[in-house]
């Protein structure tokens, strides 16, 4: 099976999407009869062979906004060349931007296509843009954007979603042929044993309760909510907040840090082992976005044995609600988040190990991709027999 991934949501400094694709390349390289290619937008064209016969295609593409780190591949000629060179059995598109509209011109061989709903556009881009508008005014644009998402994904052979949150919304708006394809964690890297007393000391925590925010510094990831909640939970003698990540909300964050100098600002962590150590060292991990389509960092933190704080909404809240333990709060409610920050406690070693085993049993990457390959085969077979109606409905785990 030859699977080609096209994704305008990929960024060299990205989070979950980047991790998903790199773990997928590793998995396919380790399995007989499976080959994966990944197309990513870049500032130049290149074809880079990868282990196991896999391929990384870099396609020259203009930047998407100043300093965003993202680019938009829109060249039919370049994308068609990628498809022609790799000759896939199935194509997965991980971005709603440009690629679905280009697919008819790219896909001249009528190859089955899968859309992966990585970004909940209505509740991130649209809702965030209208965050100061009254609720009644937001509803219309959000619903219309979901209708647009349905128009984009419905013509594809199938659509993948990593959470029930995603599946319910797409199904409600008429998308058929939906597959539940949750992400995983590298459970050999993200483990409780990486908990570090020296890190706690360097962050000013020592025996304090320690909460870690490590995500994009952007409203959709909940950093504004955290800054609103912190003054109500502030307790410098007993509670240490650590904030890591980068993004467009940096200006407000810097003002916040100036007002509350005890909050530790963590530099960007490039190395996965450093991220794992950070997760394992925290007493809780803060995943505050209310519209996560899955929340890969939630899975990785729990694999480190660290309980997660999340709004009871989206993929992150869904994961925490299903986990052995964790903390949820009312979405968008800064006082409710502050209450959690005031009352959370450090998990015991036994609890941390239990949380790690839960991820091993349910969300190891090998389990994730075993299921995904099975889904690909169902789609390929239905397309080949011209019986797409056999895929109708929602295919859940």
N, C-alpha and C positions, 0 to 999 in steps of 0.2 A: 504494500500500500504506500502510495506517494502522496503526501499531504503538503499543500502549499499554503502558508499563512501570509496574508497581506494585512498590514496593520499601520494605519496612520496615527494610532494612539501610542505607538512606541516612542520612548525617549531614552537616550543614554543614561539619564539620571532619574528615570521613571521608577515606580514602585512595583505594584502587583502585576501589571501587564508585562513589564520587562522580565520579571522573575518567571512568570508563567511560560513565556516563550523560551527562555534559556533552559528551564527545567525540561521543557518538552523536547528541545534539541538533544539534551542528554539522554532522556528516556528512549527516543527513537534510535539514537546511536547504539544503545545497548540491546536492541531487539532485532532479531532476524526478520527480514522481510518488510521492515518499516523504514521509510525515509522521509525526512521532514526538511522543508525549505522555508526560510523566513525572509520576507521582504520588509525592509525598514527604510523610511525616508531619511536622507542624509544630505550632506553638502556636496557629494560626489557620487559617481557611479562606480560600482565594484562588484565582483563576484568572488566570494571568499569560501573555499571548500572548508567544511567542518568535519569532525570525526564521524565515522560510520557512514560516509557518503552523503551526509547532510550538506546543505548549502545556505549561506547567508548572502542575500542580494541587497546591496546598498543602491538606492535609487536617488539621484539628485532631485531635490525638492525644495521649494521656497519655505522659509521659516513661517510659522503660524503665530504671529504676534511677537513683539520685541521681548526677548528674554524668557520666553515661555519654555524653551527647550524642545518644542515640538515643531515638526515640519509636515507639509501636506503634499503627498505624492499625487499628482494629477495628470501626468503625461501618459496618454494612451499608448504611445509608441514604446515607452520604457516598460510599462506594466505588461503590455502584450509580449514584449521580448522575454520578460521573466517567465510568463506562462509557457511560452514556446520552448524556452531552454529547459525548464524543469519537467514539463509534461506530467502534471499531477493527475491523480485519480479523483481528487476532491480538493476544493479551494475553501479555505476559511478566511472570512473577512472580519477583522476585529475592530473596525471603526465605521461609524455611520457617516463620517465626513468623506465625501467624494467617491469613495470606492464603490458603494452600491450603484450609484448613477453611472459609473464608468464600466460596470461589469458586463453589460451587453456588448460593449465595443471591445472589451478585453477578451471575453470568453467566447471565441468564435467556434470552439470545439464542443460547446454545450456540456461542459464539465459540471457535475453537481456542486452546488455552492452552499456553504453554511455561514450564517452570520453569528458572531459571538457578541452578546450584548454586554460589553465591558463597562460602559458608562451610562448611568441613568440620566440622560440629558434633561428630561423635563424637571427632575427634582434637584439637579445640580446647576446646570447653566441657567435655565429659565427661572427657577425658584430663587436662586441666589441673586440673579439680576433684579428680581422684584422683591427682595427681602424686606424693604421698607413699605411695600404696598399692603393695603388691607387684605385679609384672607380671601374675601369674596372676589377681589380683583385678580388674585393670583390663579384661582381655579380654572378660569377659561383658558388662558395661555398654556397652562400645564397640560390640561386635557387635550388641547389642540396639538401640542407637541407630541403627546403619546399617539395621537392619530397619525402624525407624520412618521413616528417610529414604526407604526404598524404598516404604513405604506412602503417603507423602506425594506422591512424584513419579510413581509408576506410573499413577495415574488420569489424569494430564495427557496432552495430545496428544503432547508430546515434552519432552525434557530436554536442556538445553545444559550443557556443561562445558568449562572453559577449558584443562584439562590432561589428559594421559593418566592421571595419578594419580587424578583424579576419575572419569574414565570407567571405569577398571578396578574401582574400589570399588563404584560404583553397578551396574555390570554383574554383578559377583560376587553382589550381593544382589538380583538379579532385575529391575532396571529395564531396560526395553526402550526403543527409539526414542531413542537417545542421539546427540547431535551434538557433534563437537569444534569448539569456537568460541573459540580463543585470543584474548587481548587484544593490543593494540598499544601503540605509543609515538608521541608527537608528535615525529618525528625532526627537524623544523625548529626545535624548542625545545630538545630534549635533544641536545646536540652537544658534541664534544670541544673546540671553540674557546672554550667558556666557562670553561675552566680558569683559575684566578685565583691569582697569586702573592700578591696582597694578602690574599686570604682565608686562605691558608695561614699567612701571618704573623700575622694576627689570631687564628687558632686555636692559635698556638704551635707550628706545624709547621715552617715554612721548609724546611730540607733533610731533615727527618725523614720516615720512612715514615708515611703518614697513612691511618688506617682510620676510616670513617664509619658509625655506626649512626643511621638516621633512620627511625623507625617508632613505633608505639604502645608506650608503656612498660608492657608487660604480659607475663606469663609466656609466653603462647601465641606471642608474637613473638620470644622467645628472649633477652630482655634479662637475665633471671636467669642464663641460661647464660653470657652475656657477662661479667657481673659475677663469676661463678665462675671463668671462664677468665683474666681479665685479670691477677690477681696472678702467674700462672705465665708470662705473656708480658711483664710490665711491664719497660720499658726507657726511662725518661724522656728519656735523652740521644738516642735514635735512633728512638723509636716514639711517635706521638701518636694517642690515641684521642679521637674527637669523638662525642658522643651527643646526638641531637636527638629531639624528639617529646614527647608527653604521654600520661598514662594513669594507671590505678589503682596502678601499681607505683612511683609517685613517691617514697613514703616510704623504701623500701629504696634507691632510686637516690640520694637525698639523703645517706643514711648512707654509701653507697659513695663518693660524690664528696668527702665530708668526709675519708674515709680516704685517698683518692687524688686530691689536689687538682690534679694535673697534667692530669687528664682534663678536656677542654673541654666544657661544657654549652651546647649550641646552643639558642637560642630557637626557638619554633614558627615555621615558615616558611609564610606565607599565600600567597605569590606563587609561581607555577610557575617563573618565570624564576630566582627565588632558589633553588628546589629544584634546578633544572638546574645552576646554578653550583656548588652544594654537591656534587652528584654528580660533576661534571666535575673538581672540584678534588681530590677524594679519590683515593688510590692504589688502594684497594679499598673496595667497599660491602659492608656486612654485612647479609645477609638471613637471619636465624637461625631463623625459624619452620619447624618440621618438617612442618606440615600446611597450607601455603599452597595454595589451589585454583588459583592461577596465580603470583602474585607480580609485580604490575604494576611495583613499584619496581625489580625486577630488570631488567626490559626497559628502563625509563627510564635506569637507571644504565649499562647496557651501551650504550645509544644515545649516552650521553655519553663512550663509550670507556673506561669504568671497569670493570675486572674485578670479579666478585662472589664473595663467600665465602658458601656456603650448605651446610646439611646435605644429605647425599645421600638426600633424602626429600622428598615433596611436590612441588608445582609449581615452587617455587624451585630445588630441587636438580635437577629435570628440565630446567629451562632452562639452568642452568649446565653440566650434563653435555652438552648439545647445542651449546653455544656454542663459538666458536673457542678460547677459553681462560677460565679462572677457577679457583676453588678449592672443593673439597668436603671434608667431614669427616663422621665417624660421628655420626649424630643423637644428641643428648643427652649427648655426651661432651665435657666441658669441657676436658680435657687435649688432646684432638684439635683442638679449636678453638684452644687456646693455641698448639699447634704451628704451625698456619697463621698465626696472628698474629705468630709469631716469624720466619717464613721468607718471607712474601710480599714481592714487590718491585714497584716502580713499572713500569708498562708503558711501552714506547717510544711515540713519536708514531705510528709506523707501525702498531703493534699496536692503539693506541687507534682509529685511523681504520678499521682492519680490523673491529674490533668494532662500530663505528657502522654500517659498510656491511652487516654481517650483519643488524642490526636493520632497516635500511631495506629490505633484500631479503625479510625474513621476517615482520616485525611492525609495519609502518607501519599506522596506524589505518585508512587507506582500504582496505588489503588486508583487514583484520579485518572491516570492516563490509560490504564487497562479498560476502565469504563468508557473513556472517550474514544478509544480505537473501536470498541464495540459499537458505539453510536455512529461513527464514521461508516462502518461496514453496513449498518442498517440503511443509512442514507444512500450509499453507493448502490446497494442492491435494489432499493425501491426505485431509484432513478433509472437504472439499467432495464428494469422490467416495466417501466412506465406505470408504476402503481404507487404514486405518491400518497394516495388516500390511505394507504396502509400506515403512514406515518402520522396521520391526523391525531390531534389530542396532545396531551402533555405526558411525556415519558419520564416518570420520576424514578428515583432510586428505590 
